Amino acid sequence: AKGCTNSLVKGFKIVYFPKDVERRAKWIINMNRANWVPIKNSTLCEIRIIILNYFRCLC
């Protein structure tokens, strides 16, 4: 995520955006960054994934 400084070195898991089109689209929407499209190597840290999943459960 923009401004995130978490990394493997700091002990955080880093994951790639899903290849599944529907799931990937949900992640992109929840990133809340206008006009942003992830590239092949775009990643998120586990903290951001937890936040995305939390808000998905609230919907």
PDB file of N, CA, C, O and CB in Angstrom:
ATOM      1  N   ALA A   1       0.844  -1.185   0.000  1.00  0.00           N
ATOM      2  CA  ALA A   1       0.000   0.000   0.000  1.00  0.00           C
ATOM      3  C   ALA A   1       0.884   1.240   0.000  1.00  0.00           C
ATOM      4  O   ALA A   1       2.013   1.215   0.489  1.00  0.00           O
ATOM      5  CB  ALA A   1      -0.958   0.002   1.221  1.00  0.00           C
ATOM      6  N   LYS A   2       0.370   2.288  -0.537  1.00  0.00           N
ATOM      7  CA  LYS A   2       1.139   3.525  -0.635  1.00  0.00           C
ATOM      8  C   LYS A   2       1.633   3.954   0.741  1.00  0.00           C
ATOM      9  O   LYS A   2       0.853   4.065   1.687  1.00  0.00           O
ATOM     10  CB  LYS A   2       0.293   4.640  -1.271  1.00  0.00           C
ATOM     11  N   GLY A   3       2.933   4.192   0.838  1.00  0.00           N
ATOM     12  CA  GLY A   3       3.522   4.648   2.088  1.00  0.00           C
ATOM     13  C   GLY A   3       3.858   3.551   3.085  1.00  0.00           C
ATOM     14  O   GLY A   3       4.428   3.837   4.138  1.00  0.00           O
ATOM     15  N   CYS A   4       3.525   2.322   2.785  1.00  0.00           N
ATOM     16  CA  CYS A   4       3.799   1.206   3.696  1.00  0.00           C
ATOM     17  C   CYS A   4       5.297   0.923   3.716  1.00  0.00           C
ATOM     18  O   CYS A   4       5.935   0.834   2.667  1.00  0.00           O
ATOM     19  CB  CYS A   4       3.007  -0.066   3.273  1.00  0.00           C
ATOM     20  N   THR A   5       5.848   0.784   4.910  1.00  0.00           N
ATOM     21  CA  THR A   5       7.275   0.477   5.044  1.00  0.00           C
ATOM     22  C   THR A   5       7.508  -0.928   5.583  1.00  0.00           C
ATOM     23  O   THR A   5       8.646  -1.295   5.878  1.00  0.00           O
ATOM     24  CB  THR A   5       7.945   1.492   5.954  1.00  0.00           C
ATOM     25  N   ASN A   6       6.449  -1.714   5.715  1.00  0.00           N
ATOM     26  CA  ASN A   6       6.601  -3.091   6.177  1.00  0.00           C
ATOM     27  C   ASN A   6       7.315  -3.910   5.110  1.00  0.00           C
ATOM     28  O   ASN A   6       7.176  -3.643   3.916  1.00  0.00           O
ATOM     29  CB  ASN A   6       5.225  -3.718   6.518  1.00  0.00           C
ATOM     30  N   SER A   7       8.075  -4.904   5.543  1.00  0.00           N
ATOM     31  CA  SER A   7       8.816  -5.736   4.595  1.00  0.00           C
ATOM     32  C   SER A   7       9.104  -7.094   5.206  1.00  0.00           C
ATOM     33  O   SER A   7       8.887  -7.308   6.399  1.00  0.00           O
ATOM     34  CB  SER A   7      10.128  -5.050   4.173  1.00  0.00           C
ATOM     35  N   LEU A   8       9.599  -8.014   4.378  1.00  0.00           N
ATOM     36  CA  LEU A   8      10.014  -9.323   4.872  1.00  0.00           C
ATOM     37  C   LEU A   8      11.095  -9.177   5.926  1.00  0.00           C
ATOM     38  O   LEU A   8      11.127  -9.932   6.898  1.00  0.00           O
ATOM     39  CB  LEU A   8      10.511 -10.202   3.722  1.00  0.00           C
ATOM     40  N   VAL A   9      11.974  -8.217   5.739  1.00  0.00           N
ATOM     41  CA  VAL A   9      13.069  -7.987   6.682  1.00  0.00           C
ATOM     42  C   VAL A   9      12.528  -7.641   8.066  1.00  0.00           C
ATOM     43  O   VAL A   9      13.121  -8.013   9.079  1.00  0.00           O
ATOM     44  CB  VAL A   9      13.987  -6.862   6.177  1.00  0.00           C
ATOM     45  N   LYS A  10      11.421  -6.943   8.108  1.00  0.00           N
ATOM     46  CA  LYS A  10      10.799  -6.565   9.379  1.00  0.00           C
ATOM     47  C   LYS A  10       9.908  -7.670   9.929  1.00  0.00           C
ATOM     48  O   LYS A  10       9.311  -7.511  10.994  1.00  0.00           O
ATOM     49  CB  LYS A  10       9.988  -5.293   9.208  1.00  0.00           C
ATOM     50  N   GLY A  11       9.812  -8.790   9.214  1.00  0.00           N
ATOM     51  CA  GLY A  11       9.043  -9.929   9.696  1.00  0.00           C
ATOM     52  C   GLY A  11       7.606 -10.003   9.213  1.00  0.00           C
ATOM     53  O   GLY A  11       6.830 -10.810   9.723  1.00  0.00           O
ATOM     54  N   PHE A  12       7.238  -9.192   8.256  1.00  0.00           N
ATOM     55  CA  PHE A  12       5.879  -9.210   7.722  1.00  0.00           C
ATOM     56  C   PHE A  12       5.804 -10.092   6.485  1.00  0.00           C
ATOM     57  O   PHE A  12       6.746 -10.146   5.694  1.00  0.00           O
ATOM     58  CB  PHE A  12       5.410  -7.787   7.390  1.00  0.00           C
ATOM     59  N   LYS A  13       4.683 -10.782   6.322  1.00  0.00           N
ATOM     60  CA  LYS A  13       4.449 -11.544   5.098  1.00  0.00           C
ATOM     61  C   LYS A  13       4.045 -10.567   4.001  1.00  0.00           C
ATOM     62  O   LYS A  13       3.283  -9.629   4.234  1.00  0.00           O
ATOM     63  CB  LYS A  13       3.350 -12.645   5.308  1.00  0.00           C
ATOM     64  N   ILE A  14       4.564 -10.802   2.814  1.00  0.00           N
ATOM     65  CA  ILE A  14       4.242  -9.977   1.658  1.00  0.00           C
ATOM     66  C   ILE A  14       3.574 -10.883   0.626  1.00  0.00           C
ATOM     67  O   ILE A  14       4.104 -11.944   0.297  1.00  0.00           O
ATOM     68  CB  ILE A  14       5.526  -9.274   1.069  1.00  0.00           C
ATOM     69  N   VAL A  15       2.409 -10.468   0.111  1.00  0.00           N
ATOM     70  CA  VAL A  15       1.670 -11.306  -0.834  1.00  0.00           C
ATOM     71  C   VAL A  15       1.375 -10.544  -2.124  1.00  0.00           C
ATOM     72  O   VAL A  15       1.222  -9.322  -2.123  1.00  0.00           O
ATOM     73  CB  VAL A  15       0.361 -11.803  -0.201  1.00  0.00           C
ATOM     74  N   TYR A  16       1.298 -11.289  -3.215  1.00  0.00           N
ATOM     75  CA  TYR A  16       0.947 -10.720  -4.513  1.00  0.00           C
ATOM     76  C   TYR A  16      -0.563 -10.592  -4.630  1.00  0.00           C
ATOM     77  O   TYR A  16      -1.307 -11.296  -3.949  1.00  0.00           O
ATOM     78  CB  TYR A  16       1.505 -11.584  -5.661  1.00  0.00           C
ATOM     79  N   PHE A  17      -1.004  -9.706  -5.482  1.00  0.00           N
ATOM     80  CA  PHE A  17      -2.428  -9.584  -5.751  1.00  0.00           C
ATOM     81  C   PHE A  17      -2.926 -10.892  -6.355  1.00  0.00           C
ATOM     82  O   PHE A  17      -2.197 -11.542  -7.105  1.00  0.00           O
ATOM     83  CB  PHE A  17      -2.720  -8.382  -6.699  1.00  0.00           C
ATOM     84  N   PRO A  18      -4.160 -11.286  -6.038  1.00  0.00           N
ATOM     85  CA  PRO A  18      -4.703 -12.544  -6.561  1.00  0.00           C
ATOM     86  C   PRO A  18      -4.792 -12.536  -8.087  1.00  0.00           C
ATOM     87  O   PRO A  18      -4.987 -11.490  -8.706  1.00  0.00           O
ATOM     88  CB  PRO A  18      -6.084 -12.806  -5.967  1.00  0.00           C
ATOM     89  N   LYS A  19      -4.645 -13.711  -8.674  1.00  0.00           N
ATOM     90  CA  LYS A  19      -4.804 -13.843 -10.123  1.00  0.00           C
ATOM     91  C   LYS A  19      -6.276 -13.944 -10.504  1.00  0.00           C
ATOM     92  O   LYS A  19      -6.661 -13.585 -11.616  1.00  0.00           O
ATOM     93  CB  LYS A  19      -4.041 -15.072 -10.637  1.00  0.00           C
ATOM     94  N   ASP A  20      -7.103 -14.438  -9.573  1.00  0.00           N
ATOM     95  CA  ASP A  20      -8.538 -14.535  -9.810  1.00  0.00           C
ATOM     96  C   ASP A  20      -9.094 -13.127 -10.058  1.00  0.00           C
ATOM     97  O   ASP A  20      -8.929 -12.235  -9.225  1.00  0.00           O
ATOM     98  CB  ASP A  20      -9.261 -15.221  -8.602  1.00  0.00           C
ATOM     99  N   VAL A  21      -9.742 -12.936 -11.187  1.00  0.00           N
ATOM    100  CA  VAL A  21     -10.195 -11.615 -11.628  1.00  0.00           C
ATOM    101  C   VAL A  21     -11.136 -10.957 -10.622  1.00  0.00           C
ATOM    102  O   VAL A  21     -10.964  -9.781 -10.301  1.00  0.00           O
ATOM    103  CB  VAL A  21     -10.886 -11.728 -12.975  1.00  0.00           C
ATOM    104  N   GLU A  22     -12.118 -11.686 -10.123  1.00  0.00           N
ATOM    105  CA  GLU A  22     -13.091 -11.109  -9.195  1.00  0.00           C
ATOM    106  C   GLU A  22     -12.444 -10.719  -7.871  1.00  0.00           C
ATOM    107  O   GLU A  22     -12.688  -9.631  -7.349  1.00  0.00           O
ATOM    108  CB  GLU A  22     -14.226 -12.093  -8.944  1.00  0.00           C
ATOM    109  N   ARG A  23     -11.630 -11.601  -7.343  1.00  0.00           N
ATOM    110  CA  ARG A  23     -10.970 -11.318  -6.064  1.00  0.00           C
ATOM    111  C   ARG A  23      -9.992 -10.150  -6.207  1.00  0.00           C
ATOM    112  O   ARG A  23      -9.912  -9.283  -5.337  1.00  0.00           O
ATOM    113  CB  ARG A  23     -10.229 -12.573  -5.549  1.00  0.00           C
ATOM    114  N   ARG A  24      -9.255 -10.140  -7.310  1.00  0.00           N
ATOM    115  CA  ARG A  24      -8.308  -9.058  -7.584  1.00  0.00           C
ATOM    116  C   ARG A  24      -9.043  -7.718  -7.658  1.00  0.00           C
ATOM    117  O   ARG A  24      -8.570  -6.717  -7.119  1.00  0.00           O
ATOM    118  CB  ARG A  24      -7.541  -9.327  -8.904  1.00  0.00           C
ATOM    119  N   ALA A  25     -10.203  -7.703  -8.327  1.00  0.00           N
ATOM    120  CA  ALA A  25     -10.996  -6.473  -8.448  1.00  0.00           C
ATOM    121  C   ALA A  25     -11.427  -5.962  -7.080  1.00  0.00           C
ATOM    122  O   ALA A  25     -11.404  -4.755  -6.835  1.00  0.00           O
ATOM    123  CB  ALA A  25     -12.228  -6.714  -9.328  1.00  0.00           C
ATOM    124  N   LYS A  26     -11.818  -6.861  -6.192  1.00  0.00           N
ATOM    125  CA  LYS A  26     -12.222  -6.457  -4.839  1.00  0.00           C
ATOM    126  C   LYS A  26     -11.049  -5.837  -4.086  1.00  0.00           C
ATOM    127  O   LYS A  26     -11.208  -4.834  -3.392  1.00  0.00           O
ATOM    128  CB  LYS A  26     -12.773  -7.664  -4.055  1.00  0.00           C
ATOM    129  N   TRP A  27      -9.880  -6.436  -4.227  1.00  0.00           N
ATOM    130  CA  TRP A  27      -8.687  -5.887  -3.570  1.00  0.00           C
ATOM    131  C   TRP A  27      -8.411  -4.480  -4.080  1.00  0.00           C
ATOM    132  O   TRP A  27      -8.124  -3.571  -3.300  1.00  0.00           O
ATOM    133  CB  TRP A  27      -7.456  -6.796  -3.810  1.00  0.00           C
ATOM    134  N   ILE A  28      -8.501  -4.308  -5.398  1.00  0.00           N
ATOM    135  CA  ILE A  28      -8.220  -3.004  -6.005  1.00  0.00           C
ATOM    136  C   ILE A  28      -9.208  -1.958  -5.493  1.00  0.00           C
ATOM    137  O   ILE A  28      -8.808  -0.847  -5.143  1.00  0.00           O
ATOM    138  CB  ILE A  28      -8.286  -3.095  -7.547  1.00  0.00           C
ATOM    139  N   ILE A  29     -10.480  -2.302  -5.450  1.00  0.00           N
ATOM    140  CA  ILE A  29     -11.504  -1.380  -4.944  1.00  0.00           C
ATOM    141  C   ILE A  29     -11.200  -1.001  -3.502  1.00  0.00           C
ATOM    142  O   ILE A  29     -11.275   0.171  -3.136  1.00  0.00           O
ATOM    143  CB  ILE A  29     -12.911  -2.011  -5.046  1.00  0.00           C
ATOM    144  N   ASN A  30     -10.859  -1.985  -2.689  1.00  0.00           N
ATOM    145  CA  ASN A  30     -10.592  -1.731  -1.274  1.00  0.00           C
ATOM    146  C   ASN A  30      -9.286  -0.984  -1.021  1.00  0.00           C
ATOM    147  O   ASN A  30      -9.070  -0.477   0.079  1.00  0.00           O
ATOM    148  CB  ASN A  30     -10.567  -3.028  -0.529  1.00  0.00           C
ATOM    149  N   MET A  31      -8.418  -0.910  -2.023  1.00  0.00           N
ATOM    150  CA  MET A  31      -7.195  -0.122  -1.883  1.00  0.00           C
ATOM    151  C   MET A  31      -7.530   1.365  -1.809  1.00  0.00           C
ATOM    152  O   MET A  31      -6.770   2.154  -1.248  1.00  0.00           O
ATOM    153  CB  MET A  31      -6.233  -0.397  -3.056  1.00  0.00           C
ATOM    154  N   ASN A  32      -8.684   1.741  -2.384  1.00  0.00           N
ATOM    155  CA  ASN A  32      -9.164   3.121  -2.329  1.00  0.00           C
ATOM    156  C   ASN A  32      -8.148   4.117  -2.902  1.00  0.00           C
ATOM    157  O   ASN A  32      -7.889   5.172  -2.323  1.00  0.00           O
ATOM    158  CB  ASN A  32      -9.493   3.495  -0.892  1.00  0.00           C
ATOM    159  N   ARG A  33      -7.582   3.748  -4.058  1.00  0.00           N
ATOM    160  CA  ARG A  33      -6.642   4.627  -4.764  1.00  0.00           C
ATOM    161  C   ARG A  33      -7.168   4.843  -6.177  1.00  0.00           C
ATOM    162  O   ARG A  33      -7.105   3.943  -7.015  1.00  0.00           O
ATOM    163  CB  ARG A  33      -5.187   4.020  -4.788  1.00  0.00           C
ATOM    164  N   ALA A  34      -7.679   6.023  -6.433  1.00  0.00           N
ATOM    165  CA  ALA A  34      -8.279   6.336  -7.733  1.00  0.00           C
ATOM    166  C   ALA A  34      -7.291   6.138  -8.877  1.00  0.00           C
ATOM    167  O   ALA A  34      -6.128   6.532  -8.793  1.00  0.00           O
ATOM    168  CB  ALA A  34      -8.796   7.769  -7.743  1.00  0.00           C
ATOM    169  N   ASN A  35      -7.782   5.520  -9.943  1.00  0.00           N
ATOM    170  CA  ASN A  35      -7.013   5.333 -11.182  1.00  0.00           C
ATOM    171  C   ASN A  35      -5.743   4.514 -11.010  1.00  0.00           C
ATOM    172  O   ASN A  35      -4.823   4.648 -11.817  1.00  0.00           O
ATOM    173  CB  ASN A  35      -6.652   6.664 -11.749  1.00  0.00           C
ATOM    174  N   TRP A  36      -5.663   3.681  -9.999  1.00  0.00           N
ATOM    175  CA  TRP A  36      -4.486   2.844  -9.778  1.00  0.00           C
ATOM    176  C   TRP A  36      -4.776   1.425 -10.248  1.00  0.00           C
ATOM    177  O   TRP A  36      -5.833   0.868  -9.953  1.00  0.00           O
ATOM    178  CB  TRP A  36      -4.072   2.851  -8.285  1.00  0.00           C
ATOM    179  N   VAL A  37      -3.838   0.851 -10.973  1.00  0.00           N
ATOM    180  CA  VAL A  37      -3.957  -0.526 -11.447  1.00  0.00           C
ATOM    181  C   VAL A  37      -2.674  -1.254 -11.057  1.00  0.00           C
ATOM    182  O   VAL A  37      -1.581  -0.797 -11.390  1.00  0.00           O
ATOM    183  CB  VAL A  37      -4.203  -0.586 -13.007  1.00  0.00           C
ATOM    184  N   PRO A  38      -2.793  -2.386 -10.351  1.00  0.00           N
ATOM    185  CA  PRO A  38      -1.588  -3.106  -9.956  1.00  0.00           C
ATOM    186  C   PRO A  38      -0.870  -3.701 -11.162  1.00  0.00           C
ATOM    187  O   PRO A  38      -1.500  -4.124 -12.131  1.00  0.00           O
ATOM    188  CB  PRO A  38      -1.934  -4.205  -8.963  1.00  0.00           C
ATOM    189  N   ILE A  39       0.444  -3.725 -11.085  1.00  0.00           N
ATOM    190  CA  ILE A  39       1.238  -4.382 -12.120  1.00  0.00           C
ATOM    191  C   ILE A  39       1.485  -5.826 -11.699  1.00  0.00           C
ATOM    192  O   ILE A  39       1.073  -6.233 -10.613  1.00  0.00           O
ATOM    193  CB  ILE A  39       2.588  -3.630 -12.362  1.00  0.00           C
ATOM    194  N   LYS A  40       2.142  -6.591 -12.537  1.00  0.00           N
ATOM    195  CA  LYS A  40       2.373  -8.014 -12.293  1.00  0.00           C
ATOM    196  C   LYS A  40       3.001  -8.270 -10.924  1.00  0.00           C
ATOM    197  O   LYS A  40       2.651  -9.246 -10.261  1.00  0.00           O
ATOM    198  CB  LYS A  40       3.265  -8.589 -13.382  1.00  0.00           C
ATOM    199  N   ASN A  41       3.913  -7.416 -10.497  1.00  0.00           N
ATOM    200  CA  ASN A  41       4.644  -7.636  -9.249  1.00  0.00           C
ATOM    201  C   ASN A  41       4.116  -6.836  -8.066  1.00  0.00           C
ATOM    202  O   ASN A  41       4.805  -6.731  -7.052  1.00  0.00           O
ATOM    203  CB  ASN A  41       6.079  -7.306  -9.452  1.00  0.00           C
ATOM    204  N   SER A  42       2.926  -6.272  -8.161  1.00  0.00           N
ATOM    205  CA  SER A  42       2.361  -5.505  -7.048  1.00  0.00           C
ATOM    206  C   SER A  42       2.086  -6.425  -5.866  1.00  0.00           C
ATOM    207  O   SER A  42       1.596  -7.542  -6.030  1.00  0.00           O
ATOM    208  CB  SER A  42       1.064  -4.782  -7.481  1.00  0.00           C
ATOM    209  N   THR A  43       2.408  -5.936  -4.678  1.00  0.00           N
ATOM    210  CA  THR A  43       2.241  -6.732  -3.464  1.00  0.00           C
ATOM    211  C   THR A  43       1.588  -5.904  -2.363  1.00  0.00           C
ATOM    212  O   THR A  43       1.507  -4.678  -2.436  1.00  0.00           O
ATOM    213  CB  THR A  43       3.597  -7.276  -2.986  1.00  0.00           C
ATOM    214  N   LEU A  44       1.129  -6.615  -1.347  1.00  0.00           N
ATOM    215  CA  LEU A  44       0.623  -6.002  -0.125  1.00  0.00           C
ATOM    216  C   LEU A  44       1.219  -6.742   1.060  1.00  0.00           C
ATOM    217  O   LEU A  44       1.528  -7.930   0.965  1.00  0.00           O
ATOM    218  CB  LEU A  44      -0.938  -6.028  -0.077  1.00  0.00           C
ATOM    219  N   CYS A  45       1.382  -6.039   2.181  1.00  0.00           N
ATOM    220  CA  CYS A  45       1.847  -6.724   3.388  1.00  0.00           C
ATOM    221  C   CYS A  45       0.645  -7.334   4.107  1.00  0.00           C
ATOM    222  O   CYS A  45      -0.502  -6.974   3.845  1.00  0.00           O
ATOM    223  CB  CYS A  45       2.619  -5.743   4.330  1.00  0.00           C
ATOM    224  N   GLU A  46       0.930  -8.258   5.009  1.00  0.00           N
ATOM    225  CA  GLU A  46      -0.140  -8.974   5.703  1.00  0.00           C
ATOM    226  C   GLU A  46      -1.049  -8.041   6.500  1.00  0.00           C
ATOM    227  O   GLU A  46      -2.227  -8.351   6.678  1.00  0.00           O
ATOM    228  CB  GLU A  46       0.454 -10.015   6.627  1.00  0.00           C
ATOM    229  N   ILE A  47      -0.545  -6.928   6.978  1.00  0.00           N
ATOM    230  CA  ILE A  47      -1.373  -5.991   7.741  1.00  0.00           C
ATOM    231  C   ILE A  47      -2.476  -5.421   6.853  1.00  0.00           C
ATOM    232  O   ILE A  47      -3.631  -5.334   7.271  1.00  0.00           O
ATOM    233  CB  ILE A  47      -0.508  -4.847   8.327  1.00  0.00           C
ATOM    234  N   ARG A  48      -2.126  -5.041   5.648  1.00  0.00           N
ATOM    235  CA  ARG A  48      -3.121  -4.498   4.717  1.00  0.00           C
ATOM    236  C   ARG A  48      -4.144  -5.571   4.346  1.00  0.00           C
ATOM    237  O   ARG A  48      -5.329  -5.272   4.201  1.00  0.00           O
ATOM    238  CB  ARG A  48      -2.434  -3.950   3.443  1.00  0.00           C
ATOM    239  N   ILE A  49      -3.696  -6.811   4.191  1.00  0.00           N
ATOM    240  CA  ILE A  49      -4.610  -7.916   3.871  1.00  0.00           C
ATOM    241  C   ILE A  49      -5.621  -8.094   4.998  1.00  0.00           C
ATOM    242  O   ILE A  49      -6.809  -8.291   4.745  1.00  0.00           O
ATOM    243  CB  ILE A  49      -3.823  -9.236   3.635  1.00  0.00           C
ATOM    244  N   ILE A  50      -5.157  -8.025   6.225  1.00  0.00           N
ATOM    245  CA  ILE A  50      -6.054  -8.157   7.382  1.00  0.00           C
ATOM    246  C   ILE A  50      -7.102  -7.047   7.345  1.00  0.00           C
ATOM    247  O   ILE A  50      -8.282  -7.298   7.586  1.00  0.00           O
ATOM    248  CB  ILE A  50      -5.252  -8.107   8.720  1.00  0.00           C
ATOM    249  N   ILE A  51      -6.679  -5.830   7.046  1.00  0.00           N
ATOM    250  CA  ILE A  51      -7.610  -4.700   6.966  1.00  0.00           C
ATOM    251  C   ILE A  51      -8.615  -4.904   5.836  1.00  0.00           C
ATOM    252  O   ILE A  51      -9.810  -4.684   6.029  1.00  0.00           O
ATOM    253  CB  ILE A  51      -6.842  -3.381   6.759  1.00  0.00           C
ATOM    254  N   LEU A  52      -8.147  -5.322   4.659  1.00  0.00           N
ATOM    255  CA  LEU A  52      -9.050  -5.561   3.531  1.00  0.00           C
ATOM    256  C   LEU A  52     -10.075  -6.632   3.870  1.00  0.00           C
ATOM    257  O   LEU A  52     -11.256  -6.477   3.562  1.00  0.00           O
ATOM    258  CB  LEU A  52      -8.257  -5.970   2.287  1.00  0.00           C
ATOM    259  N   ASN A  53      -9.638  -7.710   4.496  1.00  0.00           N
ATOM    260  CA  ASN A  53     -10.552  -8.795   4.858  1.00  0.00           C
ATOM    261  C   ASN A  53     -11.542  -8.355   5.923  1.00  0.00           C
ATOM    262  O   ASN A  53     -12.702  -8.766   5.890  1.00  0.00           O
ATOM    263  CB  ASN A  53      -9.769 -10.007   5.348  1.00  0.00           C
ATOM    264  N   TYR A  54     -11.110  -7.531   6.864  1.00  0.00           N
ATOM    265  CA  TYR A  54     -11.994  -7.040   7.917  1.00  0.00           C
ATOM    266  C   TYR A  54     -13.146  -6.242   7.306  1.00  0.00           C
ATOM    267  O   TYR A  54     -14.312  -6.474   7.625  1.00  0.00           O
ATOM    268  CB  TYR A  54     -11.208  -6.171   8.928  1.00  0.00           C
ATOM    269  N   PHE A  55     -12.810  -5.311   6.435  1.00  0.00           N
ATOM    270  CA  PHE A  55     -13.857  -4.490   5.830  1.00  0.00           C
ATOM    271  C   PHE A  55     -14.736  -5.299   4.891  1.00  0.00           C
ATOM    272  O   PHE A  55     -15.919  -4.991   4.746  1.00  0.00           O
ATOM    273  CB  PHE A  55     -13.242  -3.322   5.078  1.00  0.00           C
ATOM    274  N   ARG A  56     -14.190  -6.326   4.252  1.00  0.00           N
ATOM    275  CA  ARG A  56     -15.001  -7.190   3.398  1.00  0.00           C
ATOM    276  C   ARG A  56     -16.056  -7.896   4.243  1.00  0.00           C
ATOM    277  O   ARG A  56     -17.195  -8.059   3.807  1.00  0.00           O
ATOM    278  CB  ARG A  56     -14.115  -8.223   2.653  1.00  0.00           C
ATOM    279  N   CYS A  57     -15.682  -8.312   5.442  1.00  0.00           N
ATOM    280  CA  CYS A  57     -16.623  -9.013   6.319  1.00  0.00           C
ATOM    281  C   CYS A  57     -17.738  -8.087   6.808  1.00  0.00           C
ATOM    282  O   CYS A  57     -18.835  -8.550   7.119  1.00  0.00           O
ATOM    283  CB  CYS A  57     -15.882  -9.611   7.516  1.00  0.00           C
ATOM    284  N   LEU A  58     -17.469  -6.807   6.876  1.00  0.00           N
ATOM    285  CA  LEU A  58     -18.482  -5.855   7.333  1.00  0.00           C
ATOM    286  C   LEU A  58     -19.529  -5.558   6.271  1.00  0.00           C
ATOM    287  O   LEU A  58     -20.615  -5.074   6.589  1.00  0.00           O
ATOM    288  CB  LEU A  58     -17.823  -4.569   7.760  1.00  0.00           C
ATOM    289  N   CYS A  59     -19.214  -5.845   5.014  1.00  0.00           N
ATOM    290  CA  CYS A  59     -20.145  -5.529   3.911  1.00  0.00           C
ATOM    291  C   CYS A  59     -21.306  -6.496   3.865  1.00  0.00           C
ATOM    292  O   CYS A  59     -22.176  -6.375   3.004  1.00  0.00           O
ATOM    293  CB  CYS A  59     -19.417  -5.548   2.572  1.00  0.00           C
TER     294      CYS A  59
END
